[in-house]
Amino acid sequence: MQHATQVAIARQLLDWRQRNATQNDGALMANPVADYLDPDQFAREKQRLFREHPIVVGLSAHLAAPGSYLTNDDTGIPILVVRQADGSLRAFINACRHRGTLLVAERSGVCERQFVCPYHNWSYGPDGTLETVPQEHGFPGLDKASRGLAPLAVAERFGLIWVLPTAGRPLDLDAYLGETLVDELASYGFEAYHANHRTRIPAAMNWKLLYDTFLEFYHAYFTHAETLRHLMAPNLVHFEALGPHYRMVAAKRGIASLEEQPEANWNLLDQAVVSYAIFPNLAINFHGDHVAFYRVFPDAKDQGRSLWEFDQLTPEAPKAPKAQRYFEKNFHYVVDTGAEDVEMGERIQKTLASGANEHVLFGGFEPILTWFHSRVAREVGSAGPVPLG
């Protein structure tokens, strides 16, 4: 983030702090409960949002060596991504072109020479080329050059691997993210970071309820009374749309210390958590000495279940035992904090399913919730939030 941007946001946060205020961007909004329960809407979300938008399927740091690969089924499309000999990435539908068997079952590994189908031993090179067909005489007229693995568009930016899960569709990541967000994410240099810890946590709630927890800070002072309250200023947050996405800057309690320094020395990144909500399911939290990438995925069949994936990256691999313990403790701290969010979301899912309420409310200082659910509604043709009353 540019220093001028940091100063402008810090000034506003300090002004709100002095006035015991916070950003309040709009009217009270009502979002229908059906948004979290409707199976037809859920089916449209999986198709429209998770197959026709760029989705982060992994981290660059996990594919460091030529031949290294990862698989991902979270979008509903089996995806295989492979690091090529020249350092580039290629992505494919992870299915044999003979009978459609899942080609690679492992979540990650290294392809020494070929991917071999376990059903009939059709074999493919790391570039997806069909190389070997046992007893090829039984397939007269087979054009192996046209029967390679079905390619998917892939891009590698900011230490993340983005795939568009529908074959034949192009991926222009710069256009999707927008110039401002691209420049801001590039300023952190995440592509050079070290992948430190990761986890995948299932949750008994709709995927949007889980993603909602990353889109507002109002709950932090209450839900996270034992984990975050001592660190963060209560609901002192700056929001800004970045093209089709959003930035949220939540002030730490020590932000008042900036007033004791000349603005030229201000470093907002030390006094706030900077978060990015990237549609449809990615959240990035920058904490100064590390970054957290969060992804939320719907369950394959049940709109009342979802998956939270969390990766912690550090500027370099921790070398000293003290540094290792520090980042491991921080990782478990985030997992514990996330467990508090999961508990609240699962409670919400139960009450929504009971018919207790017809809608949920989004306050004026929860604009990202309104933005997110409004965009989902436009994409899938659902009702979406409306002003209350």
Backbone torsions as a table, in degrees:
resi	resn	phi	psi	omega
1	MET	NA	131.1	-179.1
2	GLN	-62.6	147.6	-177.3
3	HIS	-61.2	-37.8	179.5
4	ALA	-61.6	-38.3	177.3
5	THR	-66.6	-42.0	177.6
6	GLN	-59.0	-44.7	-178.1
7	VAL	-64.7	-43.7	-179.2
8	ALA	-62.3	-43.3	179.6
9	ILE	-68.5	-42.5	-180.0
10	ALA	-61.1	-42.4	177.6
11	ARG	-56.2	-46.0	-178.0
12	GLN	-65.7	-43.3	179.6
13	LEU	-62.0	-42.3	179.6
14	LEU	-66.2	-37.4	176.7
15	ASP	-63.4	-45.9	178.5
16	TRP	-63.2	-39.0	179.9
17	ARG	-60.9	-44.0	-179.2
18	GLN	-64.7	-32.2	-178.4
19	ARG	-95.3	6.1	-178.0
20	ASN	53.2	47.0	-177.0
21	ALA	-128.2	180.0	172.6
22	THR	-154.7	172.6	-179.5
23	GLN	-66.4	134.4	179.4
24	ASN	-138.3	102.9	-166.3
25	ASP	-98.3	-5.2	-174.0
26	GLY	-172.2	-170.5	-176.7
27	ALA	-78.0	162.9	172.2
28	LEU	-68.8	126.6	-174.4
29	MET	-115.5	145.1	178.1
30	ALA	-113.6	124.3	179.2
31	ASN	-110.2	127.0	-175.1
32	PRO	-64.4	141.9	178.2
33	VAL	-60.0	-29.5	179.9
34	ALA	-58.5	-22.5	178.4
35	ASP	-56.6	-28.7	-177.9
36	TYR	-103.1	-6.5	-170.3
37	LEU	-123.0	-23.6	-171.2
38	ASP	-70.1	116.0	-178.3
39	PRO	-66.7	-30.6	178.4
40	ASP	-69.5	-41.8	176.2
41	GLN	-63.4	-39.9	179.8
42	PHE	-59.0	-42.8	179.3
43	ALA	-64.2	-39.7	179.0
44	ARG	-68.0	-36.7	177.8
45	GLU	-61.7	-45.6	-178.8
46	LYS	-61.1	-40.0	-179.5
47	GLN	-74.5	-51.7	-171.4
48	ARG	-75.7	-42.3	-172.8
49	LEU	-88.3	-36.1	-172.1
50	PHE	-104.6	-0.6	175.2
51	ARG	-122.9	-15.0	-176.5
52	GLU	-118.5	9.4	176.0
53	HIS	-124.3	153.6	173.9
54	PRO	-63.5	130.3	-177.7
55	ILE	-124.7	134.1	175.1
56	VAL	-76.6	121.0	-177.7
57	VAL	-108.9	-6.1	179.5
58	GLY	175.9	-174.9	-176.8
59	LEU	-112.2	143.3	176.6
60	SER	-56.4	-37.6	-177.0
61	ALA	-61.7	-21.4	-179.7
62	HIS	-86.0	-6.1	178.5
63	LEU	-126.3	60.4	-173.7
64	ALA	-77.1	-38.5	-171.3
65	ALA	-99.2	149.3	172.7
66	PRO	-55.7	136.4	-178.5
67	GLY	89.2	-14.2	178.2
68	SER	-68.6	147.3	-175.0
69	TYR	-144.1	162.2	170.4
70	LEU	-140.2	154.5	173.9
71	THR	-120.4	155.1	-178.9
72	ASN	-151.5	128.4	178.3
73	ASP	-115.7	6.6	-169.2
74	ASP	-69.4	-20.2	178.4
75	THR	-86.2	-6.2	-173.1
76	GLY	93.5	-10.3	174.9
77	ILE	-109.8	127.0	177.5
78	PRO	-70.9	120.9	-173.4
79	ILE	-118.3	139.2	175.0
80	LEU	-125.8	125.7	177.9
81	VAL	-120.3	131.9	-174.0
82	VAL	-130.8	133.7	173.1
83	ARG	-78.0	125.2	-177.9
84	GLN	-85.6	168.8	-177.8
85	ALA	-62.5	-29.3	-179.7
86	ASP	-88.0	6.2	177.8
87	GLY	93.3	-11.6	178.8
88	SER	-77.3	171.9	176.2
89	LEU	-113.8	146.3	168.7
90	ARG	-129.5	145.2	-179.6
91	ALA	-125.0	146.5	-176.6
92	PHE	-142.4	160.3	164.8
93	ILE	-72.7	127.9	-173.2
94	ASN	-82.3	66.4	-178.6
95	ALA	-147.0	133.0	177.3
96	CYS	-62.5	141.9	-178.2
97	ARG	-84.9	7.4	176.0
98	HIS	-90.7	-69.4	-177.6
99	ARG	-122.9	7.3	173.7
100	GLY	84.1	13.8	179.0
101	THR	-62.8	142.7	172.3
102	LEU	-57.2	119.4	-171.7
103	LEU	-74.4	-48.2	-175.9
104	VAL	-121.5	119.1	-177.6
105	ALA	-90.6	-27.2	-177.0
106	GLU	-70.7	148.1	179.4
107	ARG	-72.1	-27.5	178.8
108	SER	-161.2	164.9	179.4
109	GLY	167.9	-164.0	178.4
110	VAL	-130.1	127.5	176.0
111	CYS	-87.8	110.4	-178.4
112	GLU	-70.8	-40.3	179.6
113	ARG	-145.5	-46.4	-175.0
114	GLN	-142.4	152.8	163.9
115	PHE	-93.2	124.2	-174.6
116	VAL	-112.8	123.0	178.5
117	CYS	-66.2	130.4	-177.1
118	PRO	-73.1	-10.1	-174.6
119	TYR	-85.7	-56.0	-177.3
120	HIS	-130.0	11.2	175.0
121	ASN	67.1	22.9	167.4
122	TRP	-63.1	138.5	-170.8
123	SER	-126.9	142.3	-174.7
124	TYR	-128.9	142.5	174.6
125	GLY	-75.7	166.9	178.0
126	PRO	-58.0	-21.2	178.1
127	ASP	-89.1	7.0	177.2
128	GLY	87.6	-3.0	-178.4
129	THR	-68.7	132.7	173.2
130	LEU	-72.7	115.7	-173.4
131	GLU	-105.3	-38.4	-173.0
132	THR	-133.3	131.2	172.7
133	VAL	-126.2	105.0	178.8
134	PRO	-56.5	138.1	-179.2
135	GLN	51.5	53.4	-173.9
136	GLU	-61.1	-19.8	179.9
137	HIS	-63.2	-19.3	179.0
138	GLY	-78.9	-0.4	-179.9
139	PHE	-125.9	66.7	-177.0
140	PRO	-61.7	134.6	178.9
141	GLY	82.6	2.2	179.9
142	LEU	-65.1	125.5	176.6
143	ASP	-97.5	96.5	-176.4
144	LYS	-62.0	-30.3	-178.5
145	ALA	-63.6	-26.5	-179.6
146	SER	-99.5	2.7	-177.2
147	ARG	-113.7	24.3	173.0
148	GLY	-68.9	172.9	179.1
149	LEU	-58.9	140.9	-178.7
150	ALA	-68.1	120.8	-175.7
151	PRO	-78.4	151.6	172.3
152	LEU	-124.4	147.5	177.9
153	ALA	-69.2	135.9	-177.7
154	VAL	-137.6	146.3	175.7
155	ALA	-139.7	150.5	-179.2
156	GLU	-126.2	110.5	-179.3
157	ARG	-146.5	143.3	173.2
158	PHE	60.3	30.5	-179.3
159	GLY	77.2	10.3	-177.3
160	LEU	-119.1	150.0	177.4
161	ILE	-109.0	117.0	-177.3
162	TRP	-108.1	134.0	177.9
163	VAL	-130.0	140.4	170.5
164	LEU	-97.4	109.5	-166.1
165	PRO	-71.1	-4.7	178.7
166	THR	-98.2	122.7	-178.5
167	ALA	-63.1	143.3	175.8
168	GLY	86.9	-2.1	-179.9
169	ARG	-101.9	136.6	179.5
170	PRO	-78.9	159.8	179.6
171	LEU	-126.6	111.4	174.5
172	ASP	-111.4	89.3	-173.0
173	LEU	-66.6	-37.8	179.2
174	ASP	-60.5	-43.6	179.3
175	ALA	-66.7	-36.5	-178.3
176	TYR	-67.8	-42.9	-176.5
177	LEU	-81.0	-34.6	-177.0
178	GLY	92.9	150.1	-172.0
179	GLU	-59.9	-43.6	-176.3
180	THR	-63.6	-46.3	-178.7
181	LEU	-68.1	-39.7	177.5
182	VAL	-58.7	-47.6	-179.3
183	ASP	-63.2	-40.8	-176.4
184	GLU	-69.8	-43.9	178.2
185	LEU	-64.8	-37.6	179.8
186	ALA	-63.3	-28.2	-175.6
187	SER	-67.2	-20.0	-178.1
188	TYR	-83.3	-24.4	-179.2
189	GLY	71.7	35.1	-177.1
190	PHE	-59.8	-25.6	-176.3
191	GLU	-63.5	-19.6	179.1
192	ALA	-94.7	-0.3	-176.4
193	TYR	-73.9	161.4	179.3
194	HIS	-100.1	131.8	176.9
195	ALA	-76.9	113.9	-170.3
196	ASN	-97.6	-59.1	-177.8
197	HIS	-139.9	155.2	175.7
198	ARG	-152.1	157.1	176.0
199	THR	-154.5	159.3	174.5
200	ARG	-127.3	123.5	-172.7
201	ILE	-123.4	118.6	176.3
202	PRO	-77.1	152.1	-178.9
203	ALA	-141.9	139.9	179.9
204	ALA	-89.6	65.2	177.8
205	MET	-156.8	159.3	174.6
206	ASN	-59.0	145.7	-175.1
207	TRP	-60.5	-31.2	-178.5
208	LYS	-72.9	-32.6	173.9
209	LEU	-62.2	-39.9	179.1
210	LEU	-67.8	-43.1	179.3
211	TYR	-66.9	-32.4	178.5
212	ASP	-54.0	-32.3	-176.4
213	THR	-65.4	-20.7	179.1
214	PHE	-91.4	-1.9	-169.5
215	LEU	-107.7	2.1	175.6
216	GLU	-152.9	157.8	-178.9
217	PHE	-115.9	1.4	-178.8
218	TYR	-57.3	-39.1	-174.8
219	HIS	-75.7	-17.4	-170.0
220	ALA	-60.7	-36.8	-176.2
221	TYR	-70.6	-18.1	-175.0
222	PHE	-111.3	-58.1	179.4
223	THR	-60.5	-37.7	-176.2
224	HIS	-106.4	41.1	-176.9
225	ALA	-59.0	-32.2	-177.6
226	GLU	-94.8	-11.3	-173.8
227	THR	-115.8	-36.6	-175.6
228	LEU	-116.4	-24.0	-170.7
229	ARG	-57.1	-37.6	-177.2
230	HIS	-73.6	-12.9	-177.2
231	LEU	-101.5	-33.4	-167.7
232	MET	-110.9	144.0	171.6
233	ALA	-67.9	144.2	-174.9
234	PRO	-70.0	108.0	173.6
235	ASN	54.0	36.0	176.3
236	LEU	-98.0	93.0	-166.1
237	VAL	-135.3	141.2	175.3
238	HIS	-112.9	128.8	-179.9
239	PHE	-114.6	146.0	173.4
240	GLU	-155.1	130.0	174.4
241	ALA	-72.1	134.8	175.9
242	LEU	-118.0	86.9	-173.4
243	GLY	63.3	-125.8	-179.8
244	PRO	-87.0	9.0	-176.0
245	HIS	-126.3	-168.6	-172.0
246	TYR	-145.4	149.0	169.3
247	ARG	-117.5	139.3	176.1
248	MET	-129.7	126.0	179.3
249	VAL	-116.0	113.5	-178.6
250	ALA	-104.1	122.9	-174.9
251	ALA	-75.2	140.6	170.4
252	LYS	-83.8	166.6	-177.5
253	ARG	-63.2	-27.5	-176.0
254	GLY	-84.5	9.8	-175.1
255	ILE	-62.4	-25.6	179.6
256	ALA	-61.7	-20.8	179.9
257	SER	-64.7	-20.4	178.2
258	LEU	-63.5	-28.9	-178.4
259	GLU	-66.4	-16.9	-179.9
260	GLU	-89.8	1.1	-176.9
261	GLN	-121.6	155.5	171.1
262	PRO	-67.5	146.7	-176.9
263	GLU	-57.8	-29.5	179.3
264	ALA	-60.9	-22.4	-179.0
265	ASN	-100.2	-0.6	-176.8
266	TRP	-64.6	134.3	172.2
267	ASN	-129.0	92.7	-178.5
268	LEU	-62.2	-27.9	-176.3
269	LEU	-65.7	-18.9	175.1
270	ASP	-86.4	-15.9	-172.7
271	GLN	-118.4	15.5	-179.0
272	ALA	-159.5	160.4	169.4
273	VAL	-101.4	121.3	-179.2
274	VAL	-100.3	121.0	-176.2
275	SER	-120.5	145.8	176.8
276	TYR	-124.1	129.6	174.2
277	ALA	-103.8	112.9	-176.5
278	ILE	-114.1	115.4	-174.4
279	PHE	-63.6	139.6	5.6
280	PRO	-98.7	-11.7	-167.6
281	ASN	-146.4	13.2	-176.1
282	LEU	-107.2	136.2	170.7
283	ALA	-128.8	135.7	178.2
284	ILE	-121.1	124.4	177.4
285	ASN	-115.1	119.6	177.5
286	PHE	-100.5	123.5	-174.0
287	HIS	-111.4	16.1	178.8
288	GLY	91.5	-66.2	-179.1
289	ASP	-100.7	3.6	174.7
290	HIS	-164.0	171.7	178.6
291	VAL	-133.1	146.4	177.1
292	ALA	-117.9	127.5	172.8
293	PHE	-104.3	125.1	179.1
294	TYR	-118.3	135.3	174.3
295	ARG	-131.0	141.0	179.9
296	VAL	-121.3	132.0	-179.6
297	PHE	-127.7	143.7	173.5
298	PRO	-74.1	153.1	171.9
299	ASP	-64.5	154.2	-177.5
300	ALA	-63.1	-32.4	-172.7
301	LYS	-127.3	-28.6	-169.2
302	ASP	-109.8	114.7	179.7
303	GLN	-67.6	-10.4	178.4
304	GLY	-94.7	13.0	179.1
305	ARG	-136.9	153.0	-177.7
306	SER	-155.9	179.5	-177.7
307	LEU	-135.7	134.7	176.5
308	TRP	-112.6	122.1	176.6
309	GLU	-112.7	131.1	-174.3
310	PHE	-129.5	125.1	175.3
311	ASP	-120.6	131.1	174.5
312	GLN	-104.8	126.5	177.1
313	LEU	-121.5	146.5	179.4
314	THR	-123.8	155.6	-177.8
315	PRO	-56.1	-30.3	175.0
316	GLU	-150.8	165.6	178.9
317	ALA	-65.5	126.7	178.3
318	PRO	-60.7	127.9	-176.3
319	LYS	-100.8	-47.8	-178.6
320	ALA	-77.8	146.0	177.9
321	PRO	-55.6	-35.0	179.5
322	LYS	-62.6	-43.1	178.6
323	ALA	-66.7	-39.4	177.8
324	GLN	-61.1	-44.2	179.6
325	ARG	-65.3	-38.5	-178.8
326	TYR	-61.4	-49.4	-176.7
327	PHE	-73.2	-32.2	175.7
328	GLU	-66.1	-42.2	177.2
329	LYS	-62.5	-41.5	178.8
330	ASN	-63.8	-40.9	178.5
331	PHE	-59.1	-48.8	-179.4
332	HIS	-68.4	-29.1	175.1
333	TYR	-62.9	-44.0	177.8
334	VAL	-66.5	-40.7	177.5
335	VAL	-60.6	-43.3	178.9
336	ASP	-64.9	-40.8	176.8
337	THR	-63.9	-42.5	177.0
338	GLY	-62.2	-34.4	177.8
339	ALA	-62.2	-33.3	175.7
340	GLU	-65.8	-39.8	176.0
341	ASP	-64.9	-43.0	179.8
342	VAL	-60.8	-42.9	179.3
343	GLU	-59.4	-44.9	179.9
344	MET	-65.1	-42.7	-179.4
345	GLY	-64.0	-39.1	178.8
346	GLU	-67.9	-33.8	173.9
347	ARG	-64.0	-42.6	179.7
348	ILE	-62.3	-45.1	-179.1
349	GLN	-56.7	-40.0	179.9
350	LYS	-65.0	-45.0	-177.7
351	THR	-71.2	-36.4	177.4
352	LEU	-61.3	-43.6	-179.8
353	ALA	-65.8	-21.6	-178.7
354	SER	-78.1	-14.8	-175.5
355	GLY	83.0	14.7	-177.1
356	ALA	-64.5	-33.0	-179.4
357	ASN	-130.5	155.2	176.9
358	GLU	-94.2	-23.0	179.6
359	HIS	-153.0	166.2	171.9
360	VAL	-112.6	158.9	-174.8
361	LEU	-106.8	141.4	171.6
362	PHE	-118.5	122.2	-178.6
363	GLY	-78.6	170.6	179.3
364	GLY	-64.7	-25.1	175.6
365	PHE	-97.3	22.3	172.5
366	GLU	-123.3	49.6	-171.9
367	PRO	-66.9	-26.0	-178.1
368	ILE	-69.3	-31.9	175.6
369	LEU	-61.9	-47.1	178.6
370	THR	-62.4	-44.3	177.5
371	TRP	-57.5	-50.0	-174.8
372	PHE	-63.3	-51.3	-176.1
373	HIS	-70.8	-29.2	174.5
374	SER	-66.4	-40.1	179.9
375	ARG	-69.8	-40.5	174.9
376	VAL	-56.3	-45.7	-178.4
377	ALA	-60.1	-42.9	179.1
378	ARG	-64.0	-39.3	-176.5
379	GLU	-69.3	-37.9	-171.9
380	VAL	-110.7	-0.3	176.3
381	GLY	75.3	36.6	176.9
382	SER	-104.3	-178.6	-173.0
383	ALA	-71.8	-52.5	179.9
384	GLY	77.6	176.1	-176.7
385	PRO	-70.6	146.3	175.3
386	VAL	-135.3	153.5	176.6
387	PRO	-58.5	139.1	-178.9
388	LEU	-76.9	132.3	176.5
389	GLY	80.9	NA	NA
